[in-house]
Amino acid sequence: MQAMVEHDSHQKLAGLITVDDIYLDLGGQRKNGKRGRGSENKQPFIAAAVRLIEKGHPRQVKLTPVKSFTKSEVEK
């Protein structure tokens, strides 16, 4: 996994890029916890995907963890 991270860190996204906010579940179960967006067991990420124009399928994806989806955090 580390080799993949290092390889991908040197490649810039180019072409038709789609950006979205996502939450990934960090696993584990918590009782009486909040569900959905902003749950304490979910990590917010910015997802950027390069799409193939002719088919629309993602060709390359980068996930960047953020503390929140505020403008100042996303601009980093």
N, C-alpha and C positions, 0 to 999 in steps of 0.2 A: 504494500500500500504506500509506503514511504517513497519508493521509486516512482510510482505513478504520480504522486503529489509533486515531486521534484520535476518530473518531466512536464507535467501540465503547467507548472508555475512559470515556465519560460515561453509558453505559447500564448499569444494574444488572440482574442476573439476577433474575427473579421467576417464580413458578409452581412446577411440579414440576421440581426440579433434581437431576441425577445427577452425582456427582463420582467421578473415577477417576484413577489414576496411569498415565502413559504415557511411553514413550521414543520420541523421534523421531530417525531416522537423519540425521546431519548430512552424509551423502554421503561420497564418496571410499572407496577401498578400502585397507585396511591388511593387510599380510601378518603372519601369526602373531599376530593380535590376538584378544582375547577376543570371543566371540560372545554374543548374547542380551542379557538385562538387565544393565545396568552396563557395557556395552562402552564403551571410551574414545571411540568416535566417535558415541555416542548421547547426547542431551540429555534429562534427566528433566523432565517437565512435570506439572502438575496440570491436568486437563481438567474443566471444568464445563459441562454442557449442559442447556438448558431444553428439556423434551420436550412435545410436544403430547399432551394426555391422550387424545384420541380416536384417535390413530393411533400414538403412541409415537415419532414421528420427531423428530429434533432441530430446534428452531426457531432457537436461538441458542447459540453455543459460545464459551467463553473458555479460552485456554491461558495458563498462567502458568509460566514457567520457574523451576525450583528447583535448588539445588545437590545435594540428596539428598531422600529421602523420610522424613527424621526428623521427629518430632513438632514440634520447635522450628522447623524450616524450613517445614513445611506451615502452621503457624499464622500465619506472617508475612503 
